[in-house]
Amino acid sequence: MMMRNIVVREFDPNKDCLGVEDVERRCEVGPSGKLCLFTDLLGDPICRVRHSPAFLMLVAEVGDEIVGMIRGCIKTVTCGKRISRNTKYTTNDIEPPKPLPVYTKLAYILGLRVSPSHRRMGIGLKLVKRMEEWFRESGVEYSYIATENDNYASVKLFTDKCGYSKFRTPSILVNPVFAHRLIVPKQVTIIQLNPSDAEAFYRRKFSTTEFFPRDIDSVLNNKLNLGTFLAVPRGTYSPDSWAGSDSFFSCPPESWAILSVWNSKDVFKLEVRGASRVKRTLAKTTRVVDRVLPWLRIPSVPEVFSPFGLHFLYGLGGEGPRAAKLVKALCGHAHNLAKERGCGVVATEVSSREPLKLGIPHWKMLSCDEDLWCIKRLGEDYSDGSLGDWTKSPPGLSIFVDPREF
Ligand SMILES: CC(C)(COP(=O)(O)OP(=O)(O)OC[C@H]1O[C@@H](n2cnc3c(N)ncnc32)[C@H](O)[C@@H]1OP(=O)(O)O)[C@@H](O)C(=O)NCCC(=O)NCCS
């Protein structure tokens, strides 16, 4: 059934907040008896896109009633790499030529919702098409979405009706924040890098990783960024002897690892709804025991049945034989920071083939093995021709997940 009187227009924060929240609430109702995750946007419907360089939110209206919405944002990211034409590489060179990033303008669609009472009327499709018009006008080359693998309606909408194809399946790894602190091994030194040092570090090591944002400096300087931490074997570098990333890379230790922490807690809150009283009581008991007897180190279930915040770990990487161990130490450090700041969980998202996944502690029951990313090419004439079509390229080992979009 197609409805004629649907108006799609830009979201107006002065009058649309309540209507949008209402649709949001109606969409979160899961099947009865099953757990569902409720997201509280803390009164700001644009919160999940507002930190991107360009963003837009549209609403669909029938009469006076808001019945659907969509958010989108645009930025420039790495879609591949090439060898600089200016680099001459002879067999006498000790170092091979450095690959350079190929950038593209990428759009991301998120937070598409249609009120259950108005589904299968073409509203979702209309919202996506209007959003894509804005992308095209802005010179976007590729557009992508992330959805759960088993969200049949959404996968069908994007792949069957909108021309998207399945692209990457990164894993979302979630670990609870316990009532006890985690121990960072003594053999590991953790150094906090300032934003400009972190920027130099990331540009040097990660700029050819797919989805690396060219404006990484604005991510690192954002007030939601809580810091970038580097882990090295004890005795190699220390916070006192730290002389910047350039000096570090002139003589790097055999192994190192890095990650940054993003304060999603101030952006949105989550809540698990629909749990039985028995489950709640069990969870509460483990927490109480963990708080009272922390030395037992009981893995307490976090307080997920009332609204909780999270920290998101991003820019995670490392090199050397001990990199996974160093990542684990960094995750312990990040856990303790999350505990101090009252978070319920710590989350990260990495490529399904990420070699350092081994070092990231997580609970399977809270994590999502395959987050499905679907992509579409909107324009053909923008990026460096040497790369070809990104949508057809094989995945790399790693991806850079932008915390602004989690
Ligand atoms: C996904 C969602 C936005 C679709 O909105 P909608 O307005 O019902 O979608 P449309 O009417 O425009 O459907 C367009 C096409 O998508 C596909 N589709 C949509 N819902 C479907 C469903 N429940 N089952 C199968 N296919 C579906 C169909 O191909 C449909 O075309 P058709 O009706 O001609 O067969 C809506 O179901 C929703 O809000 N779901 C909950 C939130 C969500 O999952 N958001 C997506 C996260 S990215």
The ligand as an ORCA input file, in Angstrom:
! r2SCAN-3c Opt
* xyz 0 1
  C      13.137     -1.303      8.595
  C      12.004     -0.286      8.601
  C      12.588      1.121      8.738
  C      11.258     -0.385      7.257
  O      10.332      0.678      7.169
  P       9.013      0.595      6.271
  O       8.465      1.963      6.122
  O       8.095     -0.442      6.794
  O       9.613      0.086      4.874
  P       8.930      0.280      3.447
  O       7.463      0.197      3.522
  O       9.494      1.487      2.785
  O       9.476     -1.019      2.733
  C      10.268     -0.980      1.568
  C      10.757     -2.398      1.262
  O      11.581     -2.901      2.308
  C      11.356     -4.319      2.476
  N      10.706     -4.548      3.770
  C      10.328     -3.639      4.678
  N       9.818     -4.245      5.779
  C       9.867     -5.568      5.542
  C       9.495     -6.708      6.288
  N       8.944     -6.597      7.525
  N       9.687     -7.915      5.746
  C      10.232     -8.050      4.534
  N      10.609     -7.005      3.762
  C      10.441     -5.777      4.265
  C      10.412     -4.706      1.347
  O      11.219     -4.999      0.221
  C       9.653     -3.409      1.123
  O       9.081     -3.317     -0.147
  P       7.592     -3.941     -0.410
  O       6.726     -3.439      0.712
  O       7.247     -3.391     -1.726
  O       7.763     -5.424     -0.368
  C      10.994     -0.567      9.744
  O      10.637     -1.921      9.695
  C      11.521     -0.232     11.135
  O      11.415      0.900     11.602
  N      12.084     -1.219     11.849
  C      12.602     -1.046     13.195
  C      13.857     -0.194     13.222
  C      14.933     -0.752     12.318
  O      15.179     -1.934     12.271
  N      15.628      0.150     11.587
  C      16.658     -0.185     10.635
  C      17.994     -0.057     11.290
  S      19.196      0.318     10.060
*
